[in-house]
Amino acid sequence: MKTDSVLTLGNYREPPEFKDGWRADIHCRWSPNGDLIGFNSTHTGSRQVYVIKVK
């Protein structure tokens, strides 16, 4: 945030069957200590929760 830099953590495309009605909101949530990001996605064909370690 201090530098306005962007770090792409992945590309999670939504399968066509999830485009109408049951979409996944991939707004990320940071862990309290800032080393994990959690999000939900349907990129594997089912709705799941994912966690990425960033530090």
Phi and psi restraints in degrees (range 20) as a CNS / XPLOR table:
assign (resid 1 and name C) (resid 2 and name N)
       (resid 2 and name CA) (resid 2 and name C) 1.0 -67.0 20.0 2
assign (resid 2 and name N) (resid 2 and name CA)
       (resid 2 and name C) (resid 3 and name N) 1.0 -31.4 20.0 2
assign (resid 2 and name C) (resid 3 and name N)
       (resid 3 and name CA) (resid 3 and name C) 1.0 -107.6 20.0 2
assign (resid 3 and name N) (resid 3 and name CA)
       (resid 3 and name C) (resid 4 and name N) 1.0 -3.5 20.0 2
assign (resid 3 and name C) (resid 4 and name N)
       (resid 4 and name CA) (resid 4 and name C) 1.0 61.1 20.0 2
assign (resid 4 and name N) (resid 4 and name CA)
       (resid 4 and name C) (resid 5 and name N) 1.0 21.3 20.0 2
assign (resid 4 and name C) (resid 5 and name N)
       (resid 5 and name CA) (resid 5 and name C) 1.0 -77.8 20.0 2
assign (resid 5 and name N) (resid 5 and name CA)
       (resid 5 and name C) (resid 6 and name N) 1.0 158.6 20.0 2
assign (resid 5 and name C) (resid 6 and name N)
       (resid 6 and name CA) (resid 6 and name C) 1.0 -123.8 20.0 2
assign (resid 6 and name N) (resid 6 and name CA)
       (resid 6 and name C) (resid 7 and name N) 1.0 133.9 20.0 2
assign (resid 6 and name C) (resid 7 and name N)
       (resid 7 and name CA) (resid 7 and name C) 1.0 -123.3 20.0 2
assign (resid 7 and name N) (resid 7 and name CA)
       (resid 7 and name C) (resid 8 and name N) 1.0 111.6 20.0 2
assign (resid 7 and name C) (resid 8 and name N)
       (resid 8 and name CA) (resid 8 and name C) 1.0 -74.6 20.0 2
assign (resid 8 and name N) (resid 8 and name CA)
       (resid 8 and name C) (resid 9 and name N) 1.0 123.6 20.0 2
assign (resid 8 and name C) (resid 9 and name N)
       (resid 9 and name CA) (resid 9 and name C) 1.0 -97.6 20.0 2
assign (resid 9 and name N) (resid 9 and name CA)
       (resid 9 and name C) (resid 10 and name N) 1.0 -11.6 20.0 2
assign (resid 9 and name C) (resid 10 and name N)
       (resid 10 and name CA) (resid 10 and name C) 1.0 166.6 20.0 2
assign (resid 10 and name N) (resid 10 and name CA)
       (resid 10 and name C) (resid 11 and name N) 1.0 175.1 20.0 2
assign (resid 10 and name C) (resid 11 and name N)
       (resid 11 and name CA) (resid 11 and name C) 1.0 -127.9 20.0 2
assign (resid 11 and name N) (resid 11 and name CA)
       (resid 11 and name C) (resid 12 and name N) 1.0 108.1 20.0 2
assign (resid 11 and name C) (resid 12 and name N)
       (resid 12 and name CA) (resid 12 and name C) 1.0 -116.2 20.0 2
assign (resid 12 and name N) (resid 12 and name CA)
       (resid 12 and name C) (resid 13 and name N) 1.0 89.5 20.0 2
assign (resid 12 and name C) (resid 13 and name N)
       (resid 13 and name CA) (resid 13 and name C) 1.0 -82.8 20.0 2
assign (resid 13 and name N) (resid 13 and name CA)
       (resid 13 and name C) (resid 14 and name N) 1.0 138.1 20.0 2
assign (resid 13 and name C) (resid 14 and name N)
       (resid 14 and name CA) (resid 14 and name C) 1.0 -82.8 20.0 2
assign (resid 14 and name N) (resid 14 and name CA)
       (resid 14 and name C) (resid 15 and name N) 1.0 127.7 20.0 2
assign (resid 14 and name C) (resid 15 and name N)
       (resid 15 and name CA) (resid 15 and name C) 1.0 -62.1 20.0 2
assign (resid 15 and name N) (resid 15 and name CA)
       (resid 15 and name C) (resid 16 and name N) 1.0 151.5 20.0 2
assign (resid 15 and name C) (resid 16 and name N)
       (resid 16 and name CA) (resid 16 and name C) 1.0 -54.6 20.0 2
assign (resid 16 and name N) (resid 16 and name CA)
       (resid 16 and name C) (resid 17 and name N) 1.0 -33.9 20.0 2
assign (resid 16 and name C) (resid 17 and name N)
       (resid 17 and name CA) (resid 17 and name C) 1.0 -67.6 20.0 2
assign (resid 17 and name N) (resid 17 and name CA)
       (resid 17 and name C) (resid 18 and name N) 1.0 -12.6 20.0 2
assign (resid 17 and name C) (resid 18 and name N)
       (resid 18 and name CA) (resid 18 and name C) 1.0 -103.3 20.0 2
assign (resid 18 and name N) (resid 18 and name CA)
       (resid 18 and name C) (resid 19 and name N) 1.0 2.9 20.0 2
assign (resid 18 and name C) (resid 19 and name N)
       (resid 19 and name CA) (resid 19 and name C) 1.0 -72.4 20.0 2
assign (resid 19 and name N) (resid 19 and name CA)
       (resid 19 and name C) (resid 20 and name N) 1.0 -26.2 20.0 2
assign (resid 19 and name C) (resid 20 and name N)
       (resid 20 and name CA) (resid 20 and name C) 1.0 -114.3 20.0 2
assign (resid 20 and name N) (resid 20 and name CA)
       (resid 20 and name C) (resid 21 and name N) 1.0 119.0 20.0 2
assign (resid 20 and name C) (resid 21 and name N)
       (resid 21 and name CA) (resid 21 and name C) 1.0 87.5 20.0 2
assign (resid 21 and name N) (resid 21 and name CA)
       (resid 21 and name C) (resid 22 and name N) 1.0 -67.1 20.0 2
assign (resid 21 and name C) (resid 22 and name N)
       (resid 22 and name CA) (resid 22 and name C) 1.0 -97.2 20.0 2
assign (resid 22 and name N) (resid 22 and name CA)
       (resid 22 and name C) (resid 23 and name N) 1.0 60.1 20.0 2
assign (resid 22 and name C) (resid 23 and name N)
       (resid 23 and name CA) (resid 23 and name C) 1.0 -80.6 20.0 2
assign (resid 23 and name N) (resid 23 and name CA)
       (resid 23 and name C) (resid 24 and name N) 1.0 158.3 20.0 2
assign (resid 23 and name C) (resid 24 and name N)
       (resid 24 and name CA) (resid 24 and name C) 1.0 -103.3 20.0 2
assign (resid 24 and name N) (resid 24 and name CA)
       (resid 24 and name C) (resid 25 and name N) 1.0 129.3 20.0 2
assign (resid 24 and name C) (resid 25 and name N)
       (resid 25 and name CA) (resid 25 and name C) 1.0 -88.9 20.0 2
assign (resid 25 and name N) (resid 25 and name CA)
       (resid 25 and name C) (resid 26 and name N) 1.0 109.3 20.0 2
assign (resid 25 and name C) (resid 26 and name N)
       (resid 26 and name CA) (resid 26 and name C) 1.0 -95.6 20.0 2
assign (resid 26 and name N) (resid 26 and name CA)
       (resid 26 and name C) (resid 27 and name N) 1.0 29.9 20.0 2
assign (resid 26 and name C) (resid 27 and name N)
       (resid 27 and name CA) (resid 27 and name C) 1.0 -67.4 20.0 2
assign (resid 27 and name N) (resid 27 and name CA)
       (resid 27 and name C) (resid 28 and name N) 1.0 119.2 20.0 2
assign (resid 27 and name C) (resid 28 and name N)
       (resid 28 and name CA) (resid 28 and name C) 1.0 -72.8 20.0 2
assign (resid 28 and name N) (resid 28 and name CA)
       (resid 28 and name C) (resid 29 and name N) 1.0 156.0 20.0 2
assign (resid 28 and name C) (resid 29 and name N)
       (resid 29 and name CA) (resid 29 and name C) 1.0 -129.4 20.0 2
assign (resid 29 and name N) (resid 29 and name CA)
       (resid 29 and name C) (resid 30 and name N) 1.0 129.7 20.0 2
assign (resid 29 and name C) (resid 30 and name N)
       (resid 30 and name CA) (resid 30 and name C) 1.0 -84.3 20.0 2
assign (resid 30 and name N) (resid 30 and name CA)
       (resid 30 and name C) (resid 31 and name N) 1.0 147.1 20.0 2
assign (resid 30 and name C) (resid 31 and name N)
       (resid 31 and name CA) (resid 31 and name C) 1.0 -71.7 20.0 2
assign (resid 31 and name N) (resid 31 and name CA)
       (resid 31 and name C) (resid 32 and name N) 1.0 159.1 20.0 2
assign (resid 31 and name C) (resid 32 and name N)
       (resid 32 and name CA) (resid 32 and name C) 1.0 -56.2 20.0 2
assign (resid 32 and name N) (resid 32 and name CA)
       (resid 32 and name C) (resid 33 and name N) 1.0 -35.6 20.0 2
assign (resid 32 and name C) (resid 33 and name N)
       (resid 33 and name CA) (resid 33 and name C) 1.0 -91.1 20.0 2
assign (resid 33 and name N) (resid 33 and name CA)
       (resid 33 and name C) (resid 34 and name N) 1.0 0.3 20.0 2
assign (resid 33 and name C) (resid 34 and name N)
       (resid 34 and name CA) (resid 34 and name C) 1.0 80.9 20.0 2
assign (resid 34 and name N) (resid 34 and name CA)
       (resid 34 and name C) (resid 35 and name N) 1.0 10.7 20.0 2
assign (resid 34 and name C) (resid 35 and name N)
       (resid 35 and name CA) (resid 35 and name C) 1.0 -104.2 20.0 2
assign (resid 35 and name N) (resid 35 and name CA)
       (resid 35 and name C) (resid 36 and name N) 1.0 -2.0 20.0 2
assign (resid 35 and name C) (resid 36 and name N)
       (resid 36 and name CA) (resid 36 and name C) 1.0 -131.2 20.0 2
assign (resid 36 and name N) (resid 36 and name CA)
       (resid 36 and name C) (resid 37 and name N) 1.0 146.9 20.0 2
assign (resid 36 and name C) (resid 37 and name N)
       (resid 37 and name CA) (resid 37 and name C) 1.0 -123.6 20.0 2
assign (resid 37 and name N) (resid 37 and name CA)
       (resid 37 and name C) (resid 38 and name N) 1.0 130.6 20.0 2
assign (resid 37 and name C) (resid 38 and name N)
       (resid 38 and name CA) (resid 38 and name C) 1.0 -112.7 20.0 2
assign (resid 38 and name N) (resid 38 and name CA)
       (resid 38 and name C) (resid 39 and name N) 1.0 145.0 20.0 2
assign (resid 38 and name C) (resid 39 and name N)
       (resid 39 and name CA) (resid 39 and name C) 1.0 -157.2 20.0 2
assign (resid 39 and name N) (resid 39 and name CA)
       (resid 39 and name C) (resid 40 and name N) 1.0 160.2 20.0 2
assign (resid 39 and name C) (resid 40 and name N)
       (resid 40 and name CA) (resid 40 and name C) 1.0 -106.9 20.0 2
assign (resid 40 and name N) (resid 40 and name CA)
       (resid 40 and name C) (resid 41 and name N) 1.0 152.0 20.0 2
assign (resid 40 and name C) (resid 41 and name N)
       (resid 41 and name CA) (resid 41 and name C) 1.0 -156.0 20.0 2
assign (resid 41 and name N) (resid 41 and name CA)
       (resid 41 and name C) (resid 42 and name N) 1.0 157.5 20.0 2
assign (resid 41 and name C) (resid 42 and name N)
       (resid 42 and name CA) (resid 42 and name C) 1.0 -114.8 20.0 2
assign (resid 42 and name N) (resid 42 and name CA)
       (resid 42 and name C) (resid 43 and name N) 1.0 15.1 20.0 2
assign (resid 42 and name C) (resid 43 and name N)
       (resid 43 and name CA) (resid 43 and name C) 1.0 -62.3 20.0 2
assign (resid 43 and name N) (resid 43 and name CA)
       (resid 43 and name C) (resid 44 and name N) 1.0 -19.3 20.0 2
assign (resid 43 and name C) (resid 44 and name N)
       (resid 44 and name CA) (resid 44 and name C) 1.0 -95.0 20.0 2
assign (resid 44 and name N) (resid 44 and name CA)
       (resid 44 and name C) (resid 45 and name N) 1.0 0.5 20.0 2
assign (resid 44 and name C) (resid 45 and name N)
       (resid 45 and name CA) (resid 45 and name C) 1.0 104.4 20.0 2
assign (resid 45 and name N) (resid 45 and name CA)
       (resid 45 and name C) (resid 46 and name N) 1.0 -6.9 20.0 2
assign (resid 45 and name C) (resid 46 and name N)
       (resid 46 and name CA) (resid 46 and name C) 1.0 -142.8 20.0 2
assign (resid 46 and name N) (resid 46 and name CA)
       (resid 46 and name C) (resid 47 and name N) 1.0 157.1 20.0 2
assign (resid 46 and name C) (resid 47 and name N)
       (resid 47 and name CA) (resid 47 and name C) 1.0 -76.2 20.0 2
assign (resid 47 and name N) (resid 47 and name CA)
       (resid 47 and name C) (resid 48 and name N) 1.0 123.5 20.0 2
assign (resid 47 and name C) (resid 48 and name N)
       (resid 48 and name CA) (resid 48 and name C) 1.0 -138.8 20.0 2
assign (resid 48 and name N) (resid 48 and name CA)
       (resid 48 and name C) (resid 49 and name N) 1.0 163.0 20.0 2
assign (resid 48 and name C) (resid 49 and name N)
       (resid 49 and name CA) (resid 49 and name C) 1.0 -104.2 20.0 2
assign (resid 49 and name N) (resid 49 and name CA)
       (resid 49 and name C) (resid 50 and name N) 1.0 135.3 20.0 2
assign (resid 49 and name C) (resid 50 and name N)
       (resid 50 and name CA) (resid 50 and name C) 1.0 -123.6 20.0 2
assign (resid 50 and name N) (resid 50 and name CA)
       (resid 50 and name C) (resid 51 and name N) 1.0 148.6 20.0 2
assign (resid 50 and name C) (resid 51 and name N)
       (resid 51 and name CA) (resid 51 and name C) 1.0 -129.8 20.0 2
assign (resid 51 and name N) (resid 51 and name CA)
       (resid 51 and name C) (resid 52 and name N) 1.0 130.6 20.0 2
assign (resid 51 and name C) (resid 52 and name N)
       (resid 52 and name CA) (resid 52 and name C) 1.0 -118.1 20.0 2
assign (resid 52 and name N) (resid 52 and name CA)
       (resid 52 and name C) (resid 53 and name N) 1.0 130.2 20.0 2
assign (resid 52 and name C) (resid 53 and name N)
       (resid 53 and name CA) (resid 53 and name C) 1.0 -84.4 20.0 2
assign (resid 53 and name N) (resid 53 and name CA)
       (resid 53 and name C) (resid 54 and name N) 1.0 127.4 20.0 2
assign (resid 53 and name C) (resid 54 and name N)
       (resid 54 and name CA) (resid 54 and name C) 1.0 -111.3 20.0 2
assign (resid 54 and name N) (resid 54 and name CA)
       (resid 54 and name C) (resid 55 and name N) 1.0 -5.7 20.0 2
